[in-house]
């Protein structure tokens, strides 16, 4: 396993991290026993960075990590969790207030059965009513949590890289890491346009969703995926092509993400131990010549025309739901 320093935190994190979104029903039916097994097996195989948050199963993910890590020496793993995004109900989905943030940190620690988390991140700042809430309430509340010994470092997690950069520039609270998801992929690699900016500031870089939240896989995405029908159709044609060549699109997409420079850790979600082992294998040995040929074909046939993304999709949809809820 390759280990990298997360920015200037001094934390050494595995190049492949284990994401906790699959320890919920977001990506299909969740089996807690298998989740616990997966976390324990990942530790044995050298994975030491774990990423979770209250949004994933409304605490199910954090609780699963708590069970799996009970009794594990604390210095043998690095764990990050989040505040800001909590419940599935639209009116209670986001809360970036200082009061909720403080309670969220305490609830996270209770579910994880830990005295502190290494990294506490503001989850999906895009959905805050305005950035002043993040700057004046959320981040100062997290700074107090660090001073109280409940967390070691503070991070920002979001889809909008320009917004992350804006908060980093304006924050009076030290930001130690950023998490970008679905922006370090075959179809959208814009994270590379920002890595030097964050590196120059000593900020750690976490890349998540190498497969674009399942979009780049032979199985395909979940029904809730925010990408347009046109983008889903392009990726479906790519996965169909992979099937005819007897290769797994997710494996190729994952290798592509893991091979990008200046990323400290790549958070991957796995359904089972086999997927974990396969990802670590592709990190160690790379793609076969056949798979490399298919990657070149994918880039030429399907992914060379434009960046495929879902910018400006989720926030308007969320605001529309709020308007409908409150009759605006």
BASENU-45493 format. One record per residue: z, x, y of N, C-alpha, C, O in turn. Coordinates in steps of 0.1 Angstrom, whole numbers, plus 5000, padded with zeros to 4 digits. Layout:
REM BASENU-45493
npz  npx  npy  capz  capx  capy  cpz  cpx  cpy  opz  opx  opy
Z  X  Y  Z  X  Y  Z  X  Y  Z  X  Y
...
This chain:
REM BASENU-45493
npz  npx  npy  capz  capx  capy  cpz  cpx  cpy  opz  opx  opy
5000  5008  4988  5000  5000  5000  5000  5009  5012  5007  5019  5013
4992  5005  5022  4992  5012  5035  5002  5005  5044  5004  4993  5044
5010  5013  5052  5020  5008  5061  5017  5013  5075  5013  5024  5077
5018  5004  5085  5015  5007  5099  5027  5004  5107  5035  4995  5104
5029  5011  5119  5039  5007  5128  5035  4995  5136  5024  4995  5141
5043  4985  5138  5040  4973  5145  5042  4977  5160  5053  4976  5165
5031  4980  5167  5032  4984  5181  5042  4996  5182  5041  5006  5175
5051  4995  5192  5061  5005  5194  5075  5000  5190  5085  5005  5194
5075  4990  5180  5088  4985  5176  5096  4994  5167  5108  4993  5165
5088  5003  5160  5095  5011  5150  5095  5005  5136  5099  5011  5126
5090  4992  5136  5090  4985  5123  5077  4989  5115  5066  4989  5121
5079  4994  5103  5068  4997  5094  5064  4985  5086  5072  4980  5078
5052  4980  5088  5048  4968  5081  5036  4971  5072  5027  4979  5075
5036  4964  5061  5025  4965  5051  5012  4960  5057  5012  4950  5065
5001  4967  5054  4988  4963  5059  4984  4948  5055  4977  4941  5063
4989  4944  5044  4987  4930  5039  5001  4924  5040  5011  4929  5034
5002  4913  5048  5015  4906  5049  5013  4892  5042  5002  4888  5039
5024  4886  5039  5024  4873  5032  5027  4862  5041  5038  4862  5047
5018  4853  5043  5020  4842  5052  5026  4830  5045  5025  4828  5033
5034  4822  5053  5042  4812  5047  5036  4798  5049  5042  4788  5045
5024  4797  5054  5018  4783  5056  5015  4776  5042  5016  4764  5041
5012  4784  5032  5010  4778  5019  5023  4774  5012  5022  4767  5002
5034  4777  5018  5047  4772  5012  5050  4759  5019  5061  4757  5024
5041  4750  5018  5042  4737  5024  5030  4729  5018  5023  4734  5009
5028  4717  5022  5016  4709  5017  5004  4710  5026  4995  4701  5025
5004  4719  5035  4993  4720  5045  4980  4724  5037  4969  4718  5041
4980  4732  5027  4968  4737  5020  4968  4731  5006  4961  4737  4997
4975  4720  5003  4975  4714  4990  4990  4713  4985  4999  4717  4992
4991  4707  4974  5005  4704  4969  5012  4717  4966  5007  4726  4960
5025  4718  4971  5033  4730  4971  5043  4729  4960  5049  4719  4958
5044  4740  4952  5054  4741  4941  5064  4752  4945  5060  4763  4946
5076  4748  4948  5086  4757  4953  5089  4769  4943  5090  4780  4948
5090  4766  4930  5093  4776  4921  5082  4787  4921  5084  4799  4920
5069  4783  4922  5058  4792  4922  5058  4800  4935  5054  4811  4935
5062  4793  4946  5063  4800  4959  5073  4811  4958  5071  4822  4963
5085  4808  4953  5095  4819  4951  5091  4830  4943  5093  4842  4946
5084  4827  4932  5078  4837  4923  5068  4846  4931  5068  4858  4929
5060  4840  4939  5050  4847  4946  5056  4857  4956  5052  4868  4958
5066  4852  4963  5073  4861  4973  5080  4873  4966  5078  4884  4971
5086  4870  4955  5093  4881  4948  5082  4891  4942  5085  4903  4942
5071  4886  4937  5061  4895  4932  5054  4903  4943  5051  4915  4941
5053  4897  4955  5047  4905  4966  5056  4916  4970  5050  4927  4973
5069  4915  4969  5078  4926  4972  5076  4937  4962  5075  4949  4966
5075  4933  4949  5073  4943  4939  5060  4951  4941  5059  4963  4937
5050  4945  4947  5037  4951  4948  5035  4958  4962  5024  4963  4965
5046  4959  4969  5046  4967  4982  5044  4959  4995  5045  4965  5005
5043  4946  4994  5042  4938  5006  5056  4937  5012  5066  4933  5005
5057  4941  5025  5071  4940  5031  5071  4931  5043  5082  4929  5049
5059  4926  5048  5060  4918  5060  5057  4903  5056  5047  4900  5049
5066  4895  5060  5066  4880  5057  5065  4872  5070  5072  4875  5080
5056  4863  5070  5054  4855  5082  5056  4840  5079  5050  4834  5070
5065  4833  5087  5069  4819  5084  5071  4812  5097  5068  4817  5108
5076  4800  5096  5078  4792  5108  5082  4778  5105  5079  4773  5094
5089  4771  5114  5093  4757  5111  5081  4747  5109  5083  4737  5103
5070  4750  5115  5058  4741  5114  5054  4739  5100  5049  4729  5096
5055  4749  5092  5050  4749  5078  5059  4742  5069  5069  4747  5063
5056  4729  5068  5064  4720  5059  5077  4716  5066  5086  4711  5059
5078  4717  5079  5090  4713  5087  5102  4720  5081  5112  4713  5078
5101  4732  5078  5112  4740  5073  5111  4744  5058  5118  4752  5053
5101  4738  5051  5100  4741  5037  5096  4756  5035  5102  4762  5026
5088  4761  5043  5084  4775  5042  5096  4784  5044  5098  4793  5036
5103  4782  5054  5115  4791  5057  5125  4790  5046  5132  4800  5042
5127  4778  5041  5137  4776  5030  5133  4783  5018  5141  4789  5011
5120  4783  5015  5115  4790  5003  5117  4805  5004  5121  4812  4995
5114  4810  5016  5116  4825  5018  5131  4828  5017  5135  4838  5011
5140  4819  5022  5154  4821  5021  5159  4822  5006  5167  4830  5003
5153  4813  4998  5157  4814  4984  5152  4826  4977  5159  4833  4969
5139  4830  4980  5133  4841  4973  5140  4855  4978  5140  4864  4970
5144  4855  4990  5149  4868  4995  5164  4869  4994  5170  4880  4998
5171  4860  4989  5185  4860  4987  5189  4872  4978  5184  4873  4967
5197  4880  4983  5202  4892  4975  5193  4904  4976  5196  4915  4972
5181  4902  4983  5172  4914  4985  5177  4922  4996  5181  4917  5007
5178  4936  4995  5183  4944  5006  5176  4941  5019  5163  4942  5019
5183  4939  5029  5177  4934  5042  5167  4945  5047  5157  4941  5054
5170  4958  5045  5161  4968  5051  5148  4969  5043  5139  4977  5048
5146  4962  5032  5134  4964  5024  5123  4954  5028  5112  4955  5023
5125  4945  5038  5115  4937  5043  5116  4934  5058  5127  4936  5064
5105  4930  5063  5104  4926  5077  5099  4912  5078  5089  4908  5071
5106  4903  5085  5102  4889  5086  5101  4884  5100  5109  4887  5109
5090  4876  5102  5088  4870  5115  5088  4855  5113  5082  4850  5104
5094  4848  5123  5093  4833  5123  5089  4829  5137  5085  4837  5145
5090  4816  5140  5084  4811  5152  5093  4800  5158  5102  4794  5152
5090  4797  5170  5096  4785  5177  5084  4779  5185  5074  4785  5188
5086  4766  5189  5076  4759  5197  5069  4748  5190  5067  4737  5196
5065  4750  5178  5058  4740  5170  5067  4736  5158  5071  4744  5150
5069  4722  5157  5079  4718  5147  5075  4707  5137  5075  4710  5125
5071  4696  5143  5070  4684  5134  5055  4679  5134  5048  4682  5143
5052  4671  5124  5039  4665  5123  5037  4653  5133  5025  4651  5138
5047  4646  5136  5046  4635  5146  5042  4640  5160  5048  4650  5165
5031  4635  5165  5025  4640  5177  5035  4642  5189  5035  4652  5195
5044  4632  5190  5053  4632  5202  5065  4642  5200  5072  4646  5209
5066  4648  5187  5077  4658  5185  5071  4671  5179  5078  4679  5174
5058  4672  5180  5051  4684  5174  5055  4696  5182  5058  4707  5176
5055  4696  5195  5057  4708  5203  5069  4706  5212  5071  4695  5218
5077  4716  5214  5088  4716  5223  5091  4730  5227  5096  4738  5219
5088  4734  5239  5090  4748  5243  5102  4750  5253  5104  4760  5259
5110  4739  5254  5122  4740  5262  5132  4750  5258  5132  4754  5246
5140  4755  5267  5150  4765  5263  5160  4760  5253  5164  4767  5244
5164  4747  5255  5174  4741  5246  5168  4740  5232  5175  4744  5222
5156  4735  5230  5150  4734  5217  5147  4748  5211  5149  4750  5199
5144  4757  5219  5141  4771  5214  5154  4777  5208  5153  4783  5198
5165  4776  5216  5177  4781  5211  5181  4775  5198  5186  4781  5188
5180  4761  5197  5183  4754  5185  5174  4758  5173  5178  4759  5162
5161  4760  5177  5151  4764  5167  5154  4777  5160  5153  4779  5148
5158  4787  5168  5162  4800  5163  5174  4798  5153  5173  4804  5142
5184  4791  5157  5196  4789  5148  5192  4782  5135  5197  4786  5124
5183  4772  5136  5179  4765  5124  5171  4774  5115  5173  4773  5103
5162  4782  5121  5155  4792  5113  5164  4801  5105  5162  4803  5093
5174  4806  5112  5183  4816  5105  5190  4809  5094  5193  4815  5083
5194  4796  5096  5201  4789  5086  5193  4787  5074  5197  4788  5062
5180  4783  5076  5171  4781  5064  5167  4793  5057  5166  4794  5045
5166  4804  5065  5163  4817  5058  5175  4824  5052  5174  4833  5044
5187  4819  5056  5199  4824  5051  5200  4839  5056  5204  4848  5048
5196  4842  5068  5197  4855  5074  5205  4855  5086  5206  4845  5093
5210  4867  5090  5217  4869  5103  5207  4871  5114  5211  4868  5126
5195  4876  5111  5186  4878  5122  5172  4879  5116  5170  4881  5104
5162  4876  5124  5148  4879  5120  5143  4891  5128  5148  4894  5139
5133  4898  5122  5128  4910  5129  5120  4906  5141  5119  4913  5151
5112  4895  5139  5103  4891  5150  5104  4876  5152  5103  4868  5142
5105  4871  5164  5105  4857  5167  5094  4854  5177  5093  4861  5187
5085  4845  5173  5073  4843  5181  5072  4829  5187  5077  4820  5181
5065  4828  5198  5063  4815  5204  5049  4810  5198  5039  4817  5199
5050  4799  5191  5039  4794  5183  5030  4785  5191  5034  4774  5196
5017  4788  5192  5007  4780  5198  5010  4776  5213  5012  4764  5216
5011  4786  5221  5014  4784  5235  5004  4776  5242  5006  4770  5253
4992  4775  5236  4981  4766  5242  4986  4752  5244  4981  4746  5254
4995  4747  5236  4999  4733  5237  5011  4731  5246  5016  4720  5247
5016  4741  5253  5026  4740  5263  5021  4732  5275  5009  4733  5278
5029  4723  5281  5025  4716  5293  5019  4724  5304  5010  4720  5311
5025  4736  5306  5019  4746  5315  5026  4759  5311  5037  4759  5305
5021  4770  5316  5026  4784  5312  5040  4787  5318  5047  4796  5314
5043  4780  5329  5056  4782  5335  5067  4779  5325  5078  4785  5326
5065  4769  5316  5075  4766  5306  5077  4778  5297  5089  4781  5293
5066  4784  5293  5067  4795  5284  5074  4807  5291  5083  4813  5285
5070  4809  5303  5075  4821  5311  5090  4819  5315  5097  4829  5316
5093  4807  5319  5106  4805  5325  5117  4799  5315  5129  4800  5318
5112  4793  5304  5122  4787  5295  5122  4794  5281  5132  4799  5276
5110  4793  5275  5109  4798  5261  5112  4813  5259  5121  4816  5252
5105  4821  5267  5107  4835  5265  5121  4840  5269  5127  4848  5262
5126  4835  5280  5140  4839  5284  5150  4835  5273  5160  4842  5270
5148  4823  5267  5157  4819  5256  5156  4828  5244  5166  4831  5238
5144  4833  5241  5142  4842  5230  5148  4856  5234  5154  4863  5225
5148  4860  5247  5154  4872  5251  5169  4871  5249  5175  4881  5245
5175  4860  5251  5189  4858  5249  5192  4859  5234  5202  4865  5230
5183  4854  5226  5185  4855  5211  5185  4869  5207  5192  4873  5198
5176  4877  5213  5176  4892  5209  5189  4898  5214  5195  4906  5206
5193  4895  5225  5206  4901  5230  5218  4897  5222  5228  4904  5220
5217  4885  5216  5228  4880  5207  5226  4885  5193  5235  4882  5184
5216  4893  5190  5214  4898  5177  5208  4889  5166  5208  4892  5154
5202  4878  5171  5196  4869  5162  5181  4872  5159  5175  4867  5149
5175  4881  5167  5162  4885  5165  5161  4899  5171  5169  4903  5180
5151  4907  5166  5150  4921  5171  5139  4922  5182  5140  4930  5192
5128  4915  5180  5116  4916  5189  5110  4902  5191  5112  4893  5183
5102  4901  5202  5096  4888  5206  5081  4890  5205  5075  4900  5210
5074  4879  5200  5060  4879  5200  5054  4866  5204  5061  4856  5206
5040  4866  5206  5033  4855  5210  5022  4852  5198  5016  4861  5194
5021  4840  5194  5011  4836  5184  5003  4825  5189  5008  4814  5193
4989  4827  5189  4981  4816  5194  4966  4819  5190  4963  4830  5186
4958  4809  5192  4943  4810  5189  4936  4816  5201  4925  4822  5199
4941  4813  5213  4934  4817  5226  4938  4831  5230  4949  4832  5235
4930  4840  5228  4933  4854  5231  4934  4857  5246  4943  4864  5251
4926  4850  5254  4928  4851  5269  4941  4846  5274  4947  4852  5283
4946  4835  5268  4959  4830  5272  4970  4839  5268  4979  4841  5275
4969  4845  5256  4979  4854  5251  4980  4866  5261  4990  4870  5265
4968  4871  5265  4967  4882  5275  4974  4878  5288  4981  4886  5294
4971  4866  5292  4977  4861  5305  4992  4861  5304  4999  4865  5314
4998  4856  5293  5012  4856  5292  5018  4870  5292  5028  4873  5298
5011  4879  5284  5016  4893  5283  5017  4899  5297  5026  4906  5301
5007  4896  5306  5006  4902  5319  5016  4896  5328  5021  4903  5337
5020  4883  5327  5028  4877  5336  5043  4876  5332  5052  4874  5340
5046  4879  5319  5059  4878  5314  5069  4889  5319  5065  4900  5319
5081  4884  5323  5091  4894  5327  5099  4898  5314  5107  4907  5315
5097  4890  5304  5103  4894  5291  5094  4902  5283  5082  4900  5282
5099  4913  5276  5091  4922  5269  5085  4915  5257  5092  4909  5249
5071  4916  5256  5064  4911  5244  5061  4922  5235  5054  4932  5240
5065  4922  5223  5064  4934  5214  5052  4932  5204  5047  4942  5199
5047  4920  5202  5036  4917  5193  5028  4905  5197  5033  4896  5204
5016  4905  5192  5008  4892  5193  5003  4889  5179  4999  4898  5171
5001  4876  5177  4995  4872  5164  4983  4864  5168  4984  4853  5175
4971  4868  5163  4959  4861  5165  4954  4856  5152  4954  4863  5142
4950  4843  5151  4945  4838  5139  4930  4833  5140  4926  4828  5150
4923  4836  5129  4909  4832  5128  4900  4838  5138  4889  4833  5141
4904  4850  5144  4896  4857  5154  4894  4871  5149  4890  4880  5157
4896  4874  5136  4893  4887  5130  4885  4885  5117  4889  4890  5107
4874  4877  5118  4867  4872  5106  4852  4876  5107  4847  4880  5118
4845  4874  5096  4831  4876  5096  4824  4867  5106  4814  4872  5112
4829  4855  5109  4822  4846  5118  4827  4847  5132  4820  4841  5141
4838  4853  5134  4844  4854  5148  4854  4866  5148  4865  4865  5144
4849  4877  5153  4856  4889  5153  4860  4893  5168  4861  4905  5171
4863  4883  5176  4866  4886  5190  4879  4894  5192  4881  4899  5203
4888  4894  5182  4900  4901  5184  4898  4916  5187  4905  4922  5194
4887  4921  5182  4884  4935  5184  4881  4938  5199  4882  4950  5203
4878  4928  5207  4876  4930  5221  4889  4932  5229  4889  4935  5240
4900  4929  5222  4913  4929  5229  4922  4939  5223  4933  4942  5229
4919  4946  5212  4929  4954  5205  4933  4966  5214  4945  4969  5214
4924  4972  5221  4927  4984  5229  4937  4980  5241  4946  4987  5244
4934  4968  5246  4943  4963  5257  4958  4962  5252  4967  4967  5258
4959  4956  5240  4973  4954  5235  4979  4967  5230  4990  4970  5232
4970  4976  5224  4975  4989  5219  4980  4997  5231  4990  5004  5230
4973  4997  5242  4976  5005  5254  4990  5001  5259  4997  5009  5266
4994  4988  5257  5007  4983  5262  5018  4985  5251  5029  4980  5253
5014  4991  5240  5024  4993  5229  5027  4980  5221  5038  4979  5215
5018  4970  5222  5021  4958  5216  5015  4957  5202  5003  4961  5200
5022  4953  5192  5018  4952  5178  5008  4941  5176  5008  4931  5183
4998  4943  5167  4987  4933  5165  4988  4928  5151  4986  4935  5141
4989  4915  5150  4990  4908  5137  4977  4899  5136  4975  4891  5145
4969  4901  5126  4957  4893  5124  4960  4883  5112  4966  4887  5102
4957  4871  5114  4960  4861  5104  4947  4853  5101  4938  4852  5110
4947  4846  5090  4936  4837  5086  4923  4844  5085  4913  4841  5091
4922  4854  5076  4910  4862  5073  4899  4853  5068  4887  4856  5070
4902  4842  5062  4892  4833  5057  4890  4821  5066  4884  4811  5062
4894  4822  5079  4893  4811  5088  4899  4799  5084  4894  4788  5085
4912  4800  5078  4919  4789  5073  4911  4781  5062  4911  4769  5062
4906  4789  5053  4899  4783  5041  4884  4781  5043  4877  4777  5034
4879  4782  5056  4865  4779  5059  4856  4789  5051  4846  4785  5046
4861  4801  5050  4853  4812  5043  4858  4814  5029  4863  4824  5026
4855  4804  5021  4859  4804  5007  4850  4796  4999  4844  4786  5004
4849  4799  4986  4841  4790  4977  4846  4776  4976  4839  4767  4974
4859  4775  4977  4866  4762  4976  4863  4753  4989  4862  4741  4988
4862  4760  5000  4860  4753  5013  4873  4749  5020  4884  4750  5013
4873  4744  5032  4885  4741  5040  4891  4728  5036  4885  4719  5029
4903  4726  5041  4910  4713  5040  4903  4703  5049  4897  4707  5059
4905  4690  5046  4899  4680  5055  4903  4680  5070  4895  4676  5078
4915  4686  5072  4920  4686  5086  4914  4697  5094  4916  4698  5106
4906  4706  5088  4901  4718  5095  4894  4714  5108  4886  4705  5108
4898  4721  5119  4892  4717  5132  4878  4721  5135  4872  4717  5145
4872  4729  5127  4858  4733  5129  4848  4721  5129  4851  4711  5123
4837  4722  5137  4828  4711  5137  4820  4710  5124  4821  4719  5115
4814  4698  5122  4806  4696  5110  4795  4706  5109  4792  4710  5097
4789  4710  5120  4778  4720  5119  4783  4733  5114  4777  4740  5105
4795  4738  5119  4801  4750  5114  4804  4750  5099  4802  4759  5092
4810  4738  5096  4814  4737  5082  4802  4737  5073  4802  4742  5062
4791  4731  5078  4778  4731  5070  4773  4745  5068  4768  4749  5057
4773  4753  5078  4769  4767  5077  4777  4775  5067  4772  4782  5059
4790  4773  5068  4799  4781  5059  4798  4775  5045  4799  4783  5035
4795  4762  5043  4793  4757  5030  4780  4763  5024  4780  4766  5012
4770  4764  5032  4758  4770  5026  4760  4785  5022  4755  4790  5012
4769  4792  5030  4772  4806  5027  4780  4806  5014  4778  4815  5005
4790  4797  5012  4797  4797  4999  4789  4793  4988  4791  4798  4977
4779  4784  4990  4770  4780  4979  4762  4792  4975  4759  4794  4963
4758  4800  4984  4750  4812  4981  4758  4822  4973  4754  4828  4964
4771  4823  4977  4780  4832  4970  4782  4827  4955  4782  4836  4946
4783  4814  4953  4784  4809  4940  4772  4813  4931  4774  4816  4919
4760  4812  4937  4748  4815  4929  4748  4830  4926  4741  4834  4916
4755  4838  4933  4756  4853  4931  4768  4857  4923  4771  4869  4921
4776  4847  4919  4788  4849  4911  4798  4858  4919  4805  4866  4913
4800  4855  4932  4810  4862  4939  4818  4852  4947  4814  4841  4949
4830  4856  4951  4839  4847  4958  4839  4851  4973  4842  4862  4977
4835  4841  4981  4834  4843  4996  4847  4848  5002  4847  4856  5011
4858  4842  4997  4871  4845  5003  4874  4860  5001  4880  4866  5009
4870  4866  4990  4873  4880  4987  4865  4889  4997  4870  4898  5002
4852  4885  4999  4844  4893  5009  4850  4891  5023  4851  4901  5030
4853  4879  5027  4859  4877  5040  4872  4884  5042  4875  4890  5053
4880  4884  5032  4893  4891  5033  4891  4906  5034  4898  4913  5042
4882  4912  5026  4879  4926  5027  4874  4930  5041  4879  4940  5047
4866  4921  5047  4860  4924  5060  4872  4924  5070  4872  4933  5079
4881  4915  5069  4893  4914  5079  4902  4927  5077  4906  4933  5087
4905  4930  5065  4914  4941  5062  4908  4954  5066  4915  4964  5068
4895  4955  5068  4888  4967  5071  4887  4970  5086  4882  4980  5090
4890  4960  5094  4889  4961  5109  4899  4971  5114  4911  4971  5110
4896  4979  5124  4905  4989  5129  4916  4983  5139  4914  4972  5144
4926  4991  5140  4937  4988  5150  4945  4975  5148  4951  4970  5157
4945  4970  5135  4953  4959  5131  4965  4964  5124  4964  4972  5114
4977  4960  5128  4989  4965  5122  4992  4958  5108  4996  4965  5099
4990  4945  5108  4992  4938  5095  4983  4926  5095  4981  4920  5106
4978  4922  5083  4970  4911  5082  4978  4900  5073  4981  4903  5062
4981  4889  5079  4988  4879  5073  4979  4870  5064  4970  4864  5069
4981  4870  5051  4973  4863  5042  4981  4852  5035  4993  4855  5031
4975  4841  5033  4982  4830  5025  4976  4829  5011  4964  4830  5010
4984  4829  5001  4980  4828  4988  4985  4816  4981  4996  4811  4983
4977  4810  4971  4981  4799  4963  4989  4804  4951  4998  4797  4946
4986  4816  4946  4992  4821  4934  4992  4836  4934  4987  4843  4943
4999  4842  4924  5000  4856  4922  4986  4863  4920  4984  4874  4925
4978  4856  4913  4964  4862  4910  4957  4865  4923  4950  4875  4924
4958  4856  4933  4951  4858  4946  4957  4870  4953  4950  4878  4959
4970  4871  4952  4977  4882  4958  4973  4895  4952  4969  4905  4959
4972  4896  4939  4968  4908  4932  4954  4912  4935  4950  4923  4937
4945  4902  4936  4931  4904  4939  4929  4910  4953  4921  4918  4956
4937  4904  4963  4936  4909  4977  4941  4924  4977  4935  4932  4984
4952  4927  4970  4957  4941  4971  4947  4950  4964  4946  4962  4967
4940  4945  4954  4930  4953  4947  4918  4956  4956  4913  4967  4957
4914  4946  4964  4902  4948  4972  4906  4957  4984  4898  4964  4989
4919  4957  4988  4924  4966  4998  4923  4980  4993  4919  4990  5000
4927  4982  4980  4928  4995  4974  4914  5001  4971  4911  5013  4973
4905  4993  4965  4893  4998  4959  4880  4994  4967  4870  4999  4965
4882  4984  4976  4870  4979  4983  4862  4970  4975  4865  4966  4964
4850  4966  4981  4841  4957  4974  4832  4965  4965  4830  4977  4967
4827  4958  4955  4817  4964  4946  4803  4965  4954  4802  4959  4964
4794  4973  4949  4781  4974  4955  4774  4960  4956  4768  4957  4966
4776  4952  4945  4770  4939  4945  4776  4930  4957  4769  4924  4964
4789  4931  4958  4796  4923  4969  4792  4928  4983  4790  4920  4992
4790  4941  4984  4786  4946  4997  4772  4942  5000  4769  4939  5012
4763  4941  4990  4750  4935  4993  4751  4921  4997  4743  4916  5006
4760  4913  4990  4761  4899  4994  4767  4898  5008  4762  4889  5016
4776  4906  5012  4781  4906  5026  4770  4908  5036  4769  4901  5046
4761  4918  5033  4750  4920  5042  4741  4908  5043  4736  4904  5053
4739  4902  5031  4730  4890  5031  4737  4878  5039  4730  4871  5046
4750  4877  5037  4757  4866  5045  4755  4868  5060  4753  4859  5067
4757  4881  5064  4756  4883  5078  4742  4881  5084  4740  4877  5095
4732  4884  5075  4718  4882  5080  4714  4868  5079  4707  4863  5088
4717  4861  5068  4712  4848  5065  4720  4837  5073  4714  4827  5077
4733  4839  5074  4741  4827  5079  4749  4830  5092  4751  4821  5100
4753  4843  5094  4763  4845  5104  4759  4854  5116  4767  4859  5123
4745  4856  5117  4741  4865  5127  4736  4858  5140  4733  4865  5150
4736  4845  5140  4730  4838  5152  4740  4837  5163  4737  4838  5175
4753  4834  5160  4763  4831  5170  4777  4833  5164  4779  4833  5152
4787  4834  5173  4801  4833  5169  4804  4819  5166  4802  4810  5174
4810  4817  5154  4814  4804  5150  4829  4802  5152  4837  4809  5146
4832  4792  5160  4846  4790  5164  4849  4775  5167  4840  4767  5167
4861  4772  5170  4865  4759  5174  4874  4759  5186  4884  4752  5188
4870  4768  5196  4876  4768  5209  4875  4754  5215  4865  4747  5213
4885  4751  5223  4885  4738  5231  4883  4726  5222  4877  4716  5226
4888  4726  5210  4888  4715  5201  4902  4709  5199  4904  4697  5201
4911  4717  5195  4925  4712  5191  4933  4706  5203  4939  4696  5202
4932  4713  5215  4940  4709  5226  4936  4695  5231  4944  4687  5233
4923  4693  5234  4918  4680  5238  4922  4669  5228  4926  4658  5232
4921  4672  5215  4924  4662  5205  4939  4658  5205  4943  4647  5204
4947  4669  5208  4962  4666  5209  4965  4658  5221  4973  4649  5221
4959  4661  5232  4961  4654  5245  4957  4639  5243  4963  4630  5249
4946  4637  5236  4941  4623  5234  4951  4615  5226  4953  4604  5229
4957  4622  5216  4967  4615  5208  4979  4611  5216  4984  4600  5214
4983  4620  5225  4994  4617  5234  4991  4606  5243  4999  4597  5245
4979  4606  5249  4975  4595  5258  4975  4582  5250  4979  4572  5256
4970  4582  5238  4970  4569  5230  4984  4565  5227  4987  4553  5227
4992  4574  5224  5006  4571  5220  5014  4565  5232  5021  4555  5230
5011  4570  5244  5019  4565  5256  5010  4556  5264  5015  4552  5275
4999  4551  5259  4991  4541  5266  4985  4546  5279  4983  4538  5289
4982  4559  5280  4976  4563  5293  4961  4561  5293  4954  4565  5303
